[in-house]
Amino acid sequence: MNETATILISIGGVMLLGMITNTLGQRTLLPRVTLLLIFGILIGPNVFDLIPRSIFSSFDLFANVALLMIGFLVGGHLTRKLMHSIGRELLAVSLGAVIGTVTVVALCLSLLGLPVEIAIMLGCIATATDPAATIDVIEETHSGGRFSELLTSIVALDDALGLIIFSLGVALTGLLNGADGIISPLLVAAKDILGAVAIGVLIGVPAAYFTGRIQPGRPMLFEALGIVFLCGGLALYFEVSYLLAAIVMGMVVVNLAEHHDYPFHEIENIEQPFLILFFVLAGASLQYQSLLGIGVIGFVYILARIAGKVIGVQLGGRCCQSTAETRNWMGFALLPQAGVAMGMALVAAEQFPDYRQLLLSVVISTTIFFELVGPVFTGFALRKASDGSANVS
């Protein structure tokens, strides 16, 4: 069988799996994301090795397209009306989750005997979440209301907040080590964030005014894909956060394009195939053997990250008088973790080459855990928050 036929058969099989996982997700407590990741592990090179190696060369493309669509749709939720109603709560809960996670993880790992610098780095990495998995669970459970709106908004800010806190952590550890180049990571973070915002605005403003002028239909799909791909391509070219750029572009379009909202509906109609391929290939790429060597440090990191999210959200929620549902369950909803954490770990490993193996092994193994189990916590939190709201009403 030639390579093209093998690739097409594999992709077709994975697509059809989406229908099965949707059915299973509706009848079990496991979210579709977790089921797709598990399926990817089973058909990947670590178990049955059914996926052609050539497909893995396209994984980055599928991942980028899927995350760009997620970012654009997430940004589309950030309307002026929503930000006016939850803006204060959004900031307080987001900062609470970030600060709480860094503090608890760094403190617990320091008490375990890790050097303070490494504990701080792992604390900063622990703040990162996974927008794709989180949004997919929200859509799969058909969750609505204030809790899901707030959760969507928080994951929209996560990329920027994660970069900022990680850069501050690198600067602080450099200061503790007596390094001279403390300003450098701050400049890199500023370039990444501000560059992404600039690209999102520069594409979002004309897209808001010039799209939707053609008769709705196929041309609208071309417009939607065109602006999303253009935004992502420019962000990757200039080496800034393409996820943040897509979020900003979506936010600009939804707030300026008062004559239509077609791009968001068109992306919603075609995102599922890319997400299915993304999650299955992500599962196939996971080196699950890393979980076997997680050790005490990894176990403490997992517990501390969960506690940090929950405690941080509780404190942030109390500062802005959030509902009991938000304070009790939002921390659990923010547990999925993926690629952003891995990127931070690679940077931290370069900063501390003597601890490279420790940093990467802890982050890789715990990311696999949170990638598989995190969506389950998110679905559970959404159900509990929904039940609580129903009881109150």
C-alpha positions as CSV (number, residue, x, y, z in Angstrom):
1,M,0.0,0.0,0.0
2,N,1.4,3.4,-1.0
3,E,2.0,6.1,1.6
4,T,-0.7,8.4,0.3
5,A,-3.3,5.7,0.6
6,T,-2.1,4.8,4.2
7,I,-2.4,8.5,5.3
8,L,-5.9,8.9,3.8
9,I,-7.1,5.7,5.4
10,S,-5.6,6.7,8.8
11,I,-7.1,10.2,8.7
12,G,-10.5,8.8,7.6
13,G,-10.5,6.3,10.4
14,V,-9.7,9.0,12.9
15,M,-12.5,11.2,11.6
16,L,-15.0,8.5,11.9
17,L,-13.8,7.9,15.5
18,G,-15.1,11.3,16.4
19,M,-18.7,10.1,16.0
20,I,-18.0,7.2,18.4
21,T,-16.3,9.3,21.0
22,N,-19.1,11.9,20.9
23,T,-21.6,9.0,21.7
24,L,-19.3,7.7,24.4
25,G,-18.8,11.1,25.9
26,Q,-22.6,11.5,26.2
27,R,-23.0,8.2,27.9
28,T,-20.0,8.2,30.3
29,L,-18.3,10.7,32.6
30,L,-15.2,10.8,30.4
31,P,-15.0,13.9,28.2
32,R,-14.3,13.5,24.5
33,V,-10.9,15.0,24.8
34,T,-9.7,12.3,27.3
35,L,-11.2,9.5,25.1
36,L,-9.5,10.9,22.0
37,L,-6.2,11.1,23.8
38,I,-6.5,7.6,25.1
39,F,-7.4,6.3,21.6
40,G,-4.3,8.2,20.3
41,I,-2.1,6.4,22.9
42,L,-3.5,3.0,21.8
43,I,-3.0,3.5,18.1
44,G,0.3,5.4,18.6
45,P,3.9,4.0,18.5
46,N,3.8,3.2,22.2
47,V,1.1,0.5,21.9
48,F,-0.2,-0.8,18.6
49,D,1.8,1.5,16.3
50,L,-1.0,1.9,13.7
51,I,-0.4,5.5,12.7
52,P,2.1,6.1,9.8
53,R,5.2,8.0,10.8
54,S,4.5,10.5,8.0
55,I,1.4,11.7,9.7
56,F,3.4,12.9,12.7
57,S,5.2,15.3,10.4
58,S,1.9,17.1,10.0
59,F,1.1,17.2,13.7
60,D,2.3,20.8,14.1
61,L,0.1,21.9,11.3
62,F,-3.0,20.3,12.7
63,A,-2.1,21.7,16.2
64,N,-1.6,25.2,14.9
65,V,-4.9,25.2,12.9
66,A,-6.9,23.8,15.8
67,L,-5.5,26.2,18.3
68,L,-6.0,29.2,15.9
69,M,-9.6,28.3,15.5
70,I,-10.0,27.9,19.3
71,G,-8.3,31.2,19.9
72,F,-10.5,33.0,17.4
73,L,-13.7,31.5,18.8
74,V,-12.6,32.3,22.4
75,G,-11.9,35.9,21.5
76,G,-15.3,36.0,19.9
77,H,-16.9,35.5,23.4
78,L,-15.2,38.6,24.8
79,T,-17.8,41.2,23.9
80,R,-18.0,44.6,25.5
81,K,-21.2,43.6,27.2
82,L,-19.7,40.5,28.7
83,M,-16.5,42.3,29.8
84,H,-18.6,45.0,31.4
85,S,-20.5,42.5,33.4
86,I,-17.7,40.2,34.5
87,G,-14.5,42.2,33.9
88,R,-13.7,42.8,37.6
89,E,-14.5,39.2,38.5
90,L,-12.4,37.9,35.5
91,L,-9.3,39.8,36.6
92,A,-9.6,38.9,40.3
93,V,-10.2,35.2,39.7
94,S,-7.6,34.9,37.0
95,L,-4.9,36.6,39.1
96,G,-6.0,34.6,42.1
97,A,-5.5,31.4,40.2
98,V,-2.1,32.4,38.8
99,I,-0.7,33.8,42.1
100,G,-2.2,30.9,44.1
101,T,-0.7,28.3,41.8
102,V,2.8,29.8,41.8
103,T,2.9,30.3,45.6
104,V,1.6,26.8,46.6
105,V,3.7,24.9,44.0
106,A,6.9,26.8,44.8
107,L,6.4,26.5,48.5
108,C,5.6,22.8,48.5
109,L,8.6,21.9,46.3
110,S,10.9,24.1,48.3
111,L,9.8,22.3,51.5
112,L,10.5,19.1,49.6
113,G,14.2,20.1,49.3
114,L,14.3,21.5,45.7
115,P,16.4,24.6,45.2
116,V,14.3,27.8,45.4
117,E,15.0,28.8,41.8
118,I,13.8,25.4,40.4
119,A,10.7,25.5,42.7
120,I,9.8,29.0,41.4
121,M,10.3,27.9,37.8
122,L,8.0,24.9,38.3
123,G,5.5,27.1,40.1
124,C,5.4,29.4,37.1
125,I,5.0,26.6,34.6
126,A,2.1,25.2,36.7
127,T,0.0,28.3,35.9
128,A,-0.4,27.3,32.3
129,T,-3.6,25.7,31.2
130,D,-5.0,24.2,27.9
131,P,-7.6,26.3,26.1
132,A,-8.3,23.7,23.5
133,A,-9.3,21.0,25.9
134,T,-11.2,23.3,28.2
135,I,-13.3,24.9,25.4
136,D,-14.0,21.5,23.9
137,V,-15.4,20.2,27.2
138,I,-17.5,23.3,27.5
139,E,-19.0,22.8,24.0
140,E,-19.4,19.1,24.6
141,T,-21.4,19.6,27.8
142,H,-23.4,22.4,26.2
143,S,-22.7,24.4,29.3
144,G,-24.1,27.9,29.5
145,G,-24.5,30.7,32.0
146,R,-22.1,32.9,34.0
147,F,-19.7,30.1,35.1
148,S,-18.9,28.8,31.6
149,E,-18.6,32.4,30.3
150,L,-16.2,33.2,33.0
151,L,-14.2,30.0,32.4
152,T,-14.0,30.8,28.7
153,S,-12.8,34.3,29.4
154,I,-10.1,33.1,31.9
155,V,-8.6,30.6,29.4
156,A,-8.6,33.5,26.9
157,L,-6.3,35.5,29.2
158,D,-4.2,32.5,30.2
159,D,-1.6,32.7,27.4
160,A,-0.7,36.3,28.3
161,L,-0.8,35.8,32.1
162,G,1.3,32.7,31.8
163,L,4.0,34.4,29.7
164,I,4.1,37.4,32.1
165,I,4.4,35.3,35.3
166,F,6.9,33.0,33.7
167,S,9.1,35.9,32.5
168,L,9.0,37.5,36.0
169,G,9.9,34.1,37.4
170,V,12.9,33.8,35.1
171,A,14.0,37.3,36.1
172,L,13.6,36.6,39.8
173,T,15.6,33.4,39.6
174,G,18.3,35.2,37.6
175,L,18.4,37.8,40.4
176,L,18.8,35.1,43.0
177,N,21.6,33.6,41.0
178,G,23.3,37.0,40.5
179,A,22.8,37.0,36.8
180,D,23.2,40.2,34.8
181,G,20.7,39.6,32.0
182,I,17.5,40.0,33.9
183,I,15.9,42.4,31.5
184,S,16.2,40.0,28.6
185,P,13.3,37.6,29.5
186,L,11.1,40.6,30.2
187,L,11.8,42.1,26.8
188,V,11.1,38.7,25.2
189,A,7.8,38.5,27.0
190,A,6.9,42.0,26.0
191,K,7.7,41.3,22.4
192,D,5.7,38.1,22.4
193,I,2.6,39.7,24.0
194,L,2.6,43.1,22.4
195,G,3.5,41.6,19.0
196,A,0.6,39.2,19.2
197,V,-1.8,42.0,20.2
198,A,-0.5,44.2,17.3
199,I,-1.1,41.4,14.8
200,G,-4.5,40.6,16.2
201,V,-5.6,44.3,16.0
202,L,-4.0,44.9,12.5
203,I,-5.9,42.0,11.0
204,G,-9.0,42.2,13.1
205,V,-9.9,45.8,12.4
206,P,-10.1,45.6,8.6
207,A,-11.6,42.1,8.9
208,A,-14.4,43.5,11.0
209,Y,-15.3,46.1,8.5
210,F,-14.7,44.3,5.2
211,T,-15.9,40.8,5.8
212,G,-19.5,39.8,5.6
213,R,-20.2,42.2,2.7
214,I,-20.5,39.3,0.2
215,Q,-23.7,37.2,0.0
216,P,-23.5,34.8,3.0
217,G,-22.4,31.3,2.0
218,R,-19.2,29.7,0.8
219,P,-17.4,33.1,0.3
220,M,-17.9,33.7,4.0
221,L,-16.1,30.5,4.8
222,F,-13.2,31.6,2.7
223,E,-13.1,34.9,4.5
224,A,-13.2,33.3,7.9
225,L,-10.4,30.8,7.1
226,G,-8.4,33.5,5.3
227,I,-8.2,35.9,8.3
228,V,-7.5,33.0,10.8
229,F,-4.7,31.5,8.7
230,L,-3.3,34.9,7.9
231,C,-3.2,35.9,11.5
232,G,-1.6,32.6,12.6
233,G,0.9,32.7,9.8
234,L,2.1,36.2,10.6
235,A,2.3,35.4,14.3
236,L,4.5,32.4,13.6
237,Y,6.6,34.3,11.2
238,F,7.3,37.0,13.7
239,E,7.7,34.4,16.5
240,V,5.0,35.7,18.8
241,S,2.1,33.9,20.4
242,Y,-0.3,32.9,17.6
243,L,-2.9,31.8,20.1
244,L,-3.0,35.2,21.8
245,A,-3.0,36.9,18.3
246,A,-6.1,34.8,17.3
247,I,-7.8,35.7,20.6
248,V,-7.2,39.4,20.1
249,M,-8.4,39.2,16.5
250,G,-11.6,37.4,17.5
251,M,-12.2,40.0,20.2
252,V,-11.7,42.9,17.8
253,V,-13.9,41.4,15.1
254,V,-16.8,40.6,17.5
255,N,-16.8,44.1,19.0
256,L,-16.4,46.1,15.7
257,A,-18.3,44.0,13.2
258,E,-21.8,45.0,14.2
259,H,-23.2,44.1,10.8
260,H,-22.5,40.3,11.1
261,D,-21.0,37.5,13.1
262,Y,-20.7,35.0,10.3
263,P,-16.9,34.2,10.7
264,F,-17.5,32.7,14.1
265,H,-20.3,30.4,12.9
266,E,-18.3,29.3,9.9
267,I,-15.3,28.4,12.0
268,E,-17.6,26.5,14.5
269,N,-18.9,24.5,11.5
270,I,-15.4,23.2,10.4
271,E,-13.3,23.1,13.6
272,Q,-14.3,19.6,14.7
273,P,-12.3,17.6,12.2
274,F,-9.1,19.6,13.1
275,L,-9.7,19.2,16.8
276,I,-10.3,15.4,16.5
277,L,-7.0,15.0,14.5
278,F,-5.2,17.3,17.0
279,F,-6.2,15.4,20.1
280,V,-5.7,11.9,18.6
281,L,-2.2,12.8,17.3
282,A,-1.5,14.5,20.7
283,G,-2.3,11.3,22.4
284,A,-0.2,9.3,20.0
285,S,2.7,11.6,20.7
286,L,2.5,11.3,24.5
287,Q,5.4,9.3,26.0
288,Y,3.2,7.8,28.7
289,Q,6.2,5.9,30.1
290,S,7.2,9.2,31.7
291,L,4.3,8.7,34.1
292,L,6.1,5.6,35.5
293,G,9.0,7.7,36.7
294,I,7.1,10.6,38.1
295,G,8.5,10.1,41.6
296,V,7.8,12.1,44.7
297,I,8.5,15.4,43.1
298,G,6.0,14.9,40.4
299,F,3.4,13.6,42.8
300,V,3.8,16.7,45.0
301,Y,3.7,18.9,42.0
302,I,0.4,17.5,40.9
303,L,-1.2,17.8,44.3
304,A,0.2,21.3,44.8
305,R,-1.0,22.5,41.4
306,I,-4.5,21.3,42.1
307,A,-4.4,22.9,45.5
308,G,-2.9,26.2,44.1
309,K,-5.7,26.5,41.5
310,V,-8.4,25.8,44.0
311,I,-7.1,28.1,46.8
312,G,-6.2,30.9,44.4
313,V,-9.6,30.9,42.9
314,Q,-11.2,30.9,46.3
315,L,-9.2,33.9,47.4
316,G,-9.7,35.8,44.1
317,G,-13.4,35.0,44.2
318,R,-13.8,36.3,47.7
319,C,-12.1,39.5,46.8
320,C,-14.7,40.2,44.1
321,Q,-17.6,38.5,45.8
322,S,-18.0,35.7,43.2
323,T,-20.8,33.1,43.6
324,A,-20.2,30.0,45.6
325,E,-20.2,28.0,42.4
326,T,-17.3,30.0,41.0
327,R,-15.3,29.9,44.2
328,N,-15.8,26.2,44.7
329,W,-15.4,24.8,41.2
330,M,-13.5,27.2,38.9
331,G,-10.1,26.0,40.2
332,F,-10.9,22.4,39.2
333,A,-12.1,23.6,35.8
334,L,-8.7,25.1,35.1
335,L,-6.6,21.9,35.5
336,P,-6.1,20.8,31.8
337,Q,-2.5,21.6,30.8
338,A,-0.6,21.1,27.5
339,G,1.8,22.7,25.1
340,V,2.3,26.1,26.7
341,A,3.7,24.3,29.8
342,M,6.1,22.3,27.6
343,G,7.4,25.5,26.0
344,M,8.0,27.1,29.3
345,A,9.9,24.0,30.5
346,L,12.2,24.1,27.6
347,V,13.1,27.7,28.3
348,A,13.6,26.9,32.0
349,A,15.8,24.0,31.1
350,E,18.1,26.3,29.1
351,Q,18.2,28.7,32.0
352,F,19.2,25.9,34.4
353,P,21.1,23.3,32.4
354,D,22.1,21.4,35.6
355,Y,18.5,20.7,36.3
356,R,17.4,20.2,32.7
357,Q,16.5,16.5,33.2
358,L,14.5,17.2,36.4
359,L,12.6,20.0,34.9
360,L,11.6,18.2,31.7
361,S,10.8,14.9,33.3
362,V,8.5,16.5,35.9
363,V,6.7,18.8,33.4
364,I,6.4,16.1,30.7
365,S,5.0,13.4,33.1
366,T,2.6,15.8,34.9
367,T,1.4,17.4,31.7
368,I,0.4,13.9,30.4
369,F,-1.5,13.4,33.7
370,F,-3.3,16.7,33.4
371,E,-3.9,16.3,29.7
372,L,-5.7,13.0,30.4
373,V,-7.4,13.8,33.8
374,G,-7.8,17.6,33.6
375,P,-10.8,17.5,31.1
376,V,-12.5,15.1,33.5
377,F,-12.1,17.6,36.3
378,T,-13.4,20.4,34.0
379,G,-16.5,18.4,33.0
380,F,-17.1,17.6,36.7
381,A,-16.8,21.2,37.7
382,L,-19.1,22.4,34.9
383,R,-21.8,19.9,36.1
384,K,-21.4,20.8,39.8
385,A,-21.6,24.5,39.0
386,S,-24.6,24.0,36.8
387,D,-26.3,22.0,39.6
388,G,-25.6,24.6,42.1
389,S,-27.0,27.4,39.9
390,A,-30.1,25.3,39.3
391,N,-30.6,24.8,43.0
392,V,-30.2,28.5,43.7
393,S,-32.6,29.5,41.1
